């Protein structure tokens, strides 16, 4: 090989290696900053806008895309220790003609965290209703989606505020008496659960501990189970067949108590359905809403 050509390749390789090395090094030195950049990029790429709304002395942070239209808006509630951006994997596969809203749950990410706040299931349901009213989302019934802790909150919300929503998707929700016993060992030492979280979450461990204890307290633990018969809107239940956090048998418990509910069990999938099967999750939600709309339209023309 010509020496000049060899030198050019060597220089080019070195030039490319420097930013790559710098990126890798910065990941270990400033992981929190890079994670934020990552979410910023995907929000921008997917057309999601970040916004905050205040109600009294409480502020909710959320992302949204689109505007209310003939299709029901979709409100998405994340799980324990997560945040609004966990839904980006699903948003990627949702049609752009849907109005989407993903909110940080009470105390999480950009939403107010107060030592005086009630983080029980009912306390969080009240806060989410406060958020819904703050952005006038319930001006027209919307579709509510929740996963894990968010599914627990979503189910109880549907029971307590039935006129707010037109339909419901519960993704491996907590709060079922048959499966919630699997969470009890975590009560002994919640910090063990949190050890595996990324660095950006470590400063919030005390909050997560407090939140976890509020969720497994007697007044919260079985709230969804106790509310099942009060859910009157069309309901979709999605569960990973190999969920090792909340047993898949919970899907049948819910289906037996919620009239006309539809169950979707995903093969080769665990508890993190939203992360493991985002495309399938998005399709199931869209198909469910579309079928409901088609049924409603057919009734109007009869």
Secondary structure, DSSP 8 states (H G I E B T S, - for coil): --HHHHHHHHHHHHHHHHHHHHHHHHHHH-HHHHHHHHHHHHHHHHT-EEEEEEETTEEEEEEEES---SS--EEEE--TT--GGGGHHHHTTS-TTS-EEEE--TTSTTS---TT---SHHHHHHHHHHHHHHTTGGGS-EEEEEETHHHHHHHHHHHH-GGGEEEEEEES-S--TTTGGGGHHHHH-HHHHHTTS-HHHHTTHHHHHHHHHHHSSTTTTTHHHHHGGG--SEEEEEEETT-SSS-TTHHHHHHHHSTT-EEEEETT--S-HHHHSHHHHHHHHHHHHHHHHHHHHHHHH-
